[in-house]
Amino acid sequence: MHAIDHLFVFCRPLAPELDSLLRHGLQPGLRREHQGQGTANLCIGFADAYLELLWLADENAARNAHSKPLGLHERARWRETGASPFGIAVRPERTGSPPPFVPWDYHPDYLPPGMSIAMACNSGVIGEPLLFQIDRPYAPFGPPPWSGRRLVAAELVVPDLAPMSLLRPVQVPGLRIVDGPAHRLDLHFDGASGAPIDLQPALPVRLFA
């Protein structure tokens, strides 16, 4: 069994889109630069998962031999390239369990020697979200009230999703990947009521809380 660990969306450098999140009480609890991968982030924590705003910080690093198979440079420019701006990280119920997809081992420079990330073999299909496994337990972080809200479902809309896409057979509770006209991520939280928090057009993300 697997669970959603976090989801990322590519934003503009230094995440100016954060302003629209702050207005709704969503505040970052973690920040990090991925040395050697060319990306940096800030993360908003929930009770059982988190949302990562990711941006390109070093174009040369994003195109090196390790990072190039992820299509980060193209994904960061999703507004121009049509690439998916999203990534999905799942975590296993038991440490060491195999991922629910066909993987390859990604060895980014920011991990200790010998450690890797199980990356789905669709990583080169830039029109689809990146899918990977994080093999560690989750601990809630960030300020309330969002750090206490549980994510019950995440729906990713993928334009022109191929009939034989590796994403279609992936089975993770609460994760839905569907066809649609444009890339979008809908996050559904427990106790949701009223209209969603719509971050469009700054980010193609809606939060049903």
C-alpha positions in Angstrom: 0.0 0.0 0.0 1.2 3.5 -0.8 0.1 7.0 0.1 0.5 10.5 -1.4 3.6 12.0 0.2 3.6 15.4 -1.6 2.9 17.1 -4.9 4.9 19.8 -6.6 4.0 22.5 -9.1 6.6 24.5 -11.0 6.3 28.2 -10.3 8.3 31.3 -11.3 11.7 31.9 -9.7 11.5 32.7 -6.0 7.8 31.8 -6.0 6.0 35.1 -6.4 2.8 33.0 -6.6 3.2 32.5 -2.8 1.4 35.8 -2.3 -1.9 34.2 -3.4 -1.4 31.4 -1.0 -0.6 33.7 1.9 -3.9 35.4 1.5 -5.6 32.2 2.3 -3.4 31.4 5.3 -1.1 28.9 3.6 2.4 29.5 4.8 5.6 27.7 3.9 7.3 25.6 6.6 10.3 24.3 4.7 12.6 25.7 2.1 15.5 23.9 0.3 17.8 24.2 -2.7 18.5 21.0 -4.6 22.2 21.3 -5.2 23.3 19.8 -8.5 19.7 19.5 -9.7 19.1 23.1 -10.4 15.9 23.6 -8.5 14.8 25.2 -5.2 11.5 25.1 -3.3 9.3 26.1 -0.5 6.8 23.7 1.0 3.4 24.0 2.6 2.7 21.2 5.1 -0.6 19.4 5.8 -1.3 16.7 8.3 -0.3 13.8 6.0 1.2 15.4 2.8 2.5 18.7 1.5 2.5 21.0 -1.5 5.8 22.0 -2.9 6.3 25.1 -5.0 9.3 24.4 -7.2 11.4 26.6 -9.4 14.4 26.6 -11.6 17.4 28.1 -9.8 20.3 26.9 -12.1 19.6 26.2 -15.7 22.9 24.5 -16.3 22.5 22.1 -13.4 18.9 21.3 -14.6 20.4 20.2 -17.9 23.3 18.1 -16.6 23.6 14.3 -17.2 21.8 13.4 -14.0 18.9 15.9 -14.2 18.2 16.0 -17.9 16.1 12.8 -18.0 13.6 14.6 -15.7 12.9 17.3 -18.3 13.1 20.0 -15.5 14.1 22.8 -17.9 11.0 22.1 -20.1 8.7 21.6 -17.1 9.8 24.9 -15.5 8.7 26.6 -18.7 5.4 24.8 -18.9 3.5 27.9 -20.0 5.5 27.9 -23.2 6.4 24.3 -23.7 3.1 22.6 -22.8 4.9 20.3 -20.4 3.3 19.2 -17.1 4.3 21.5 -14.2 3.4 18.8 -11.7 5.1 16.0 -9.8 3.7 13.3 -7.6 5.7 11.7 -4.8 4.3 8.6 -3.1 5.6 6.8 0.0 5.2 3.1 0.9 3.5 1.9 4.0 6.5 -0.2 4.8 10.1 1.0 4.2 11.7 -0.8 1.3 8.5 -1.7 -0.5 8.8 -1.5 -4.3 7.1 1.5 -6.0 3.7 1.0 -7.7 5.3 1.7 -11.1 8.2 0.6 -13.3 11.2 2.6 -11.8 14.7 3.8 -12.6 17.2 4.9 -9.9 17.8 8.6 -9.9 21.0 9.7 -8.0 20.8 13.5 -7.4 23.8 15.2 -6.0 21.9 16.5 -3.0 21.4 13.0 -1.6 24.1 11.2 0.4 26.2 8.8 -1.6 24.5 5.5 -2.2 21.0 6.9 -1.9 18.6 7.2 -4.8 15.0 8.1 -5.7 12.8 5.6 -7.5 11.7 7.6 -10.5 8.9 6.3 -12.8 10.0 5.5 -16.4 7.6 8.1 -17.9 10.0 10.9 -16.7 11.0 11.7 -20.2 7.3 12.2 -21.3 7.2 15.9 -20.4 3.5 16.2 -21.0 2.9 13.9 -18.0 3.6 14.6 -14.3 6.8 13.3 -12.8 6.1 10.3 -10.6 8.5 9.0 -7.9 8.7 7.3 -4.6 10.0 8.8 -1.3 11.0 6.0 1.0 10.6 7.7 4.4 7.9 8.4 7.0 6.1 11.7 7.0 6.0 14.1 9.8 3.6 17.1 9.8 5.2 20.6 9.6 4.3 24.2 9.2 1.9 26.5 11.1 -1.8 25.6 11.8 -4.5 25.4 10.7 -3.2 23.8 7.5 -0.8 21.5 9.2 -3.8 19.8 10.7 -5.8 19.3 7.5 -5.7 15.9 5.9 -5.5 15.5 2.2 -8.2 13.0 1.1 -7.8 13.2 -2.7 -5.6 14.7 -5.3 -6.8 14.9 -8.9 -4.4 15.7 -11.7 -5.8 16.7 -15.1 -3.5 15.7 -18.0 -4.2 16.8 -21.5 -4.0 14.1 -24.2 -3.1 11.3 -21.7 -2.0 8.4 -23.9 -4.1 5.2 -23.7 -0.9 3.3 -22.8 0.5 5.8 -20.4 2.4 4.4 -17.5 0.3 6.6 -15.2 -3.0 4.9 -16.0 -2.4 1.6 -14.0 -0.9 3.4 -11.0 -3.0 2.6 -7.9 -2.5 4.9 -4.9 -5.4 5.7 -2.6 -6.8 9.2 -3.1 -4.8 9.8 -6.3 -6.7 10.3 -9.5 -5.2 11.0 -12.9 -7.7 12.0 -15.6 -7.9 13.4 -19.1 -8.8 17.0 -19.6 -8.3 20.2 -21.6 -5.5 21.7 -19.6 -3.0 20.8 -16.8 -4.6 21.3 -13.4 -4.3 20.0 -9.8 -7.2 19.7 -7.5 -6.5 19.0 -3.8 -9.4 17.8 -1.6 -9.2 18.1 2.2 -11.3 16.6 5.0 -14.2 18.7 6.1 -14.3 20.7 2.8 -17.1 23.2 2.4 -17.9 26.1 0.2 -16.1 27.3 -2.9 -12.6 26.1 -3.6 -9.5 28.3 -3.2 -8.6 28.9 -6.8 -5.0 29.9 -7.5 -5.5 30.2 -11.2 -4.2 31.8 -13.3 -1.0 32.2 -11.1 -0.9 28.5 -10.6 -3.2 25.8 -12.1 -4.1 24.6 -8.6 -7.4 24.5 -6.7 -7.8 23.6 -3.0 -11.1 22.3 -1.8 -11.0 23.0 1.9 
